[in-house]
Amino acid sequence: MAETTGTAGTEFVFSPEQQDLRRAVRQFCDERVDEPTVRRLMESDAGYDPALWARLGGELGVLGLAVPEELGGAGGGLVDQAVVAEEFGAALVPGPVLGTVALAVPALVALGGDEVLPSLVEGTRTGALAVPDHGGRFDPALVSVTESGGALTGEATQVVDGAADVLLVAARAGRDLGFYVVQGGERRSLSTLDRTRRQATVRFSATPARLVASGADAERAITAALRVGGALLAAEQVGGAKRLLDLTVAYAGTRLQFGRPIGSFQAVKHRCADMLVLVEHARSTAYHAAWALQDGTDDPDLAVSIAQATCSEAYQRVAADTVQLHGGIGFTWEHSAHLYLKRAVTDAALLGSAAAHRERIAELVLDTAVASGTLVVATG
């Protein structure tokens, strides 16, 4: 993402390379991840196509764009990864996108790499983060898994992409916090609203584990992963909302009522315009979060919470409007709006709800105002 300065201020625009990246990923998804493929994979046992996943990592190299070259990645930035996340969201790519790309990989990058990182970047293995969060923030008090003698015992619930090959698990060793790589554990799939994004409960019973970080280093890696995950989830939500907007506008231009396209009616025009405003506002906040994390230009927690609060709500509202503006067909299982609505509702519950992030925003803004001495309290 390039920064330009003009008389009106600073403007951030996508670089030619990022525009080429977007076109390449979009074309790949159009050809390989069309709606029939999504429906077939979401009903399969694995929930995704391992061969397709390997192509995303090996052929396209888009699973580790923000990973430094010395760690086996492409050496790009988080904005590059957000571009890919947006296109994945538009196509509803089934598989461990959030667990691997947005959570596990950033956690290992924050630690300076690990022996399993190259395989996650190449797409030959998948990963997930088995860490409790409260409103999208890591809460060590919620860690219930324990470690003893190099093995884990306990249960991690509602793990996104919990059937992954590699799990990164937060566990307690006495009073100390540890961060472990685990390749075992009993995985029990959960029944979820969105079948394109699997969740599982993982039970550990003296399961062998390898320590990769402890104490402050473990908390730092987990916090970094949740921040990146929030930013990339926001970009994915933007992609889904934009695809629904495009579908709705196209439908409004061809669906006839009283001999006229319904898009010619003022009420429909206004609704589509409102959807456009929601999508563009959400896109700005999502890429601001990615830029803030990549460039260190703003408070990362504030930027991610703003993006999550905005994008979660925008995606749900656009999805609901899409169903309504499509009329009866929009409510049917056969229409793609059905899939996006389920993704929108599910995404809104991941890594903190919009309400939780708004509370976080208020806390951060008030803390900043108090620290700077600029908070003014009005009295009667």
NORDARA-V809448 format. One record per residue. N is the residue number from 1. RES is the residue in one small letter. PHI is phi in whole degrees, 0 to 359 (none if undefined). Layout:
N|RES|PHI ; N|RES|PHI
This chain:
1|m|none ; 2|a|261 ; 3|e|247 ; 4|t|237 ; 5|t|241 ; 6|g|229 ; 7|t|294 ; 8|a|270 ; 9|g|124 ; 10|t|265 ; 11|e|234 ; 12|f|252 ; 13|v|230 ; 14|f|287 ; 15|s|286 ; 16|p|304 ; 17|e|295 ; 18|q|291 ; 19|q|293 ; 20|d|295 ; 21|l|300 ; 22|r|301 ; 23|r|296 ; 24|a|295 ; 25|v|292 ; 26|r|297 ; 27|q|295 ; 28|f|299 ; 29|c|293 ; 30|d|300 ; 31|e|274 ; 32|r|248 ; 33|v|230 ; 34|d|283 ; 35|e|300 ; 36|p|302 ; 37|t|293 ; 38|v|300 ; 39|r|295 ; 40|r|292 ; 41|l|291 ; 42|m|292 ; 43|e|262 ; 44|s|280 ; 45|d|296 ; 46|a|283 ; 47|g|86 ; 48|y|200 ; 49|d|255 ; 50|p|303 ; 51|a|293 ; 52|l|295 ; 53|w|299 ; 54|a|295 ; 55|r|292 ; 56|l|298 ; 57|g|277 ; 58|g|275 ; 59|e|285 ; 60|l|271 ; 61|g|66 ; 62|v|257 ; 63|l|270 ; 64|g|222 ; 65|l|297 ; 66|a|268 ; 67|v|269 ; 68|p|304 ; 69|e|299 ; 70|e|292 ; 71|l|257 ; 72|g|97 ; 73|g|259 ; 74|a|272 ; 75|g|76 ; 76|g|270 ; 77|g|241 ; 78|l|292 ; 79|v|296 ; 80|d|301 ; 81|q|294 ; 82|a|293 ; 83|v|301 ; 84|v|295 ; 85|a|300 ; 86|e|297 ; 87|e|290 ; 88|f|297 ; 89|g|294 ; 90|a|295 ; 91|a|267 ; 92|l|54 ; 93|v|303 ; 94|p|283 ; 95|g|125 ; 96|p|279 ; 97|v|294 ; 98|l|293 ; 99|g|296 ; 100|t|275 ; 101|v|287 ; 102|a|268 ; 103|l|236 ; 104|a|294 ; 105|v|299 ; 106|p|301 ; 107|a|297 ; 108|l|289 ; 109|v|297 ; 110|a|298 ; 111|l|271 ; 112|g|88 ; 113|g|104 ; 114|d|196 ; 115|e|296 ; 116|v|273 ; 117|l|300 ; 118|p|304 ; 119|s|291 ; 120|l|291 ; 121|v|292 ; 122|e|283 ; 123|g|85 ; 124|t|273 ; 125|r|221 ; 126|t|244 ; 127|g|222 ; 128|a|206 ; 129|l|251 ; 130|a|259 ; 131|v|225 ; 132|p|286 ; 133|d|229 ; 134|h|235 ; 135|g|64 ; 136|g|86 ; 137|r|244 ; 138|f|288 ; 139|d|236 ; 140|p|303 ; 141|a|294 ; 142|l|271 ; 143|v|291 ; 144|s|246 ; 145|v|283 ; 146|t|241 ; 147|e|240 ; 148|s|206 ; 149|g|61 ; 150|g|77 ; 151|a|224 ; 152|l|253 ; 153|t|222 ; 154|g|135 ; 155|e|221 ; 156|a|248 ; 157|t|257 ; 158|q|49 ; 159|v|277 ; 160|v|293 ; 161|d|59 ; 162|g|293 ; 163|a|273 ; 164|a|297 ; 165|d|294 ; 166|v|237 ; 167|l|247 ; 168|l|254 ; 169|v|240 ; 170|a|271 ; 171|a|213 ; 172|r|260 ; 173|a|244 ; 174|g|69 ; 175|r|268 ; 176|d|272 ; 177|l|266 ; 178|g|233 ; 179|f|237 ; 180|y|235 ; 181|v|262 ; 182|v|229 ; 183|q|241 ; 184|g|238 ; 185|g|98 ; 186|e|274 ; 187|r|255 ; 188|r|241 ; 189|s|294 ; 190|l|258 ; 191|s|278 ; 192|t|237 ; 193|l|295 ; 194|d|259 ; 195|r|283 ; 196|t|279 ; 197|r|227 ; 198|r|279 ; 199|q|227 ; 200|a|208 ; 201|t|262 ; 202|v|246 ; 203|r|249 ; 204|f|253 ; 205|s|224 ; 206|a|52 ; 207|t|277 ; 208|p|303 ; 209|a|216 ; 210|r|242 ; 211|l|287 ; 212|v|244 ; 213|a|196 ; 214|s|216 ; 215|g|59 ; 216|a|297 ; 217|d|295 ; 218|a|296 ; 219|e|297 ; 220|r|296 ; 221|a|294 ; 222|i|294 ; 223|t|298 ; 224|a|298 ; 225|a|296 ; 226|l|292 ; 227|r|295 ; 228|v|297 ; 229|g|301 ; 230|g|296 ; 231|a|292 ; 232|l|287 ; 233|l|296 ; 234|a|298 ; 235|a|296 ; 236|e|297 ; 237|q|297 ; 238|v|298 ; 239|g|299 ; 240|g|295 ; 241|a|296 ; 242|k|294 ; 243|r|297 ; 244|l|294 ; 245|l|300 ; 246|d|298 ; 247|l|298 ; 248|t|290 ; 249|v|297 ; 250|a|297 ; 251|y|294 ; 252|a|296 ; 253|g|276 ; 254|t|242 ; 255|r|283 ; 256|l|263 ; 257|q|214 ; 258|f|56 ; 259|g|79 ; 260|r|228 ; 261|p|299 ; 262|i|295 ; 263|g|292 ; 264|s|275 ; 265|f|277 ; 266|q|300 ; 267|a|299 ; 268|v|289 ; 269|k|302 ; 270|h|296 ; 271|r|295 ; 272|c|295 ; 273|a|296 ; 274|d|298 ; 275|m|296 ; 276|l|298 ; 277|v|299 ; 278|l|299 ; 279|v|294 ; 280|e|291 ; 281|h|297 ; 282|a|298 ; 283|r|300 ; 284|s|299 ; 285|t|290 ; 286|a|296 ; 287|y|285 ; 288|h|296 ; 289|a|297 ; 290|a|298 ; 291|w|296 ; 292|a|298 ; 293|l|289 ; 294|q|287 ; 295|d|256 ; 296|g|66 ; 297|t|275 ; 298|d|221 ; 299|d|300 ; 300|p|296 ; 301|d|294 ; 302|l|294 ; 303|a|297 ; 304|v|292 ; 305|s|294 ; 306|i|298 ; 307|a|296 ; 308|q|293 ; 309|a|298 ; 310|t|283 ; 311|c|288 ; 312|s|299 ; 313|e|291 ; 314|a|297 ; 315|y|298 ; 316|q|295 ; 317|r|292 ; 318|v|294 ; 319|a|296 ; 320|a|295 ; 321|d|294 ; 322|t|298 ; 323|v|301 ; 324|q|293 ; 325|l|288 ; 326|h|275 ; 327|g|69 ; 328|g|301 ; 329|i|296 ; 330|g|293 ; 331|f|270 ; 332|t|270 ; 333|w|298 ; 334|e|289 ; 335|h|273 ; 336|s|295 ; 337|a|302 ; 338|h|300 ; 339|l|292 ; 340|y|292 ; 341|l|298 ; 342|k|294 ; 343|r|295 ; 344|a|298 ; 345|v|293 ; 346|t|292 ; 347|d|300 ; 348|a|294 ; 349|a|263 ; 350|l|268 ; 351|l|55 ; 352|g|100 ; 353|s|286 ; 354|a|301 ; 355|a|296 ; 356|a|297 ; 357|h|288 ; 358|r|295 ; 359|e|297 ; 360|r|296 ; 361|i|300 ; 362|a|299 ; 363|e|299 ; 364|l|294 ; 365|v|293 ; 366|l|293 ; 367|d|299 ; 368|t|294 ; 369|a|295 ; 370|v|294 ; 371|a|295 ; 372|s|271 ; 373|g|77 ; 374|t|257 ; 375|l|287 ; 376|v|243 ; 377|v|255 ; 378|a|280 ; 379|t|236 ; 380|g|278
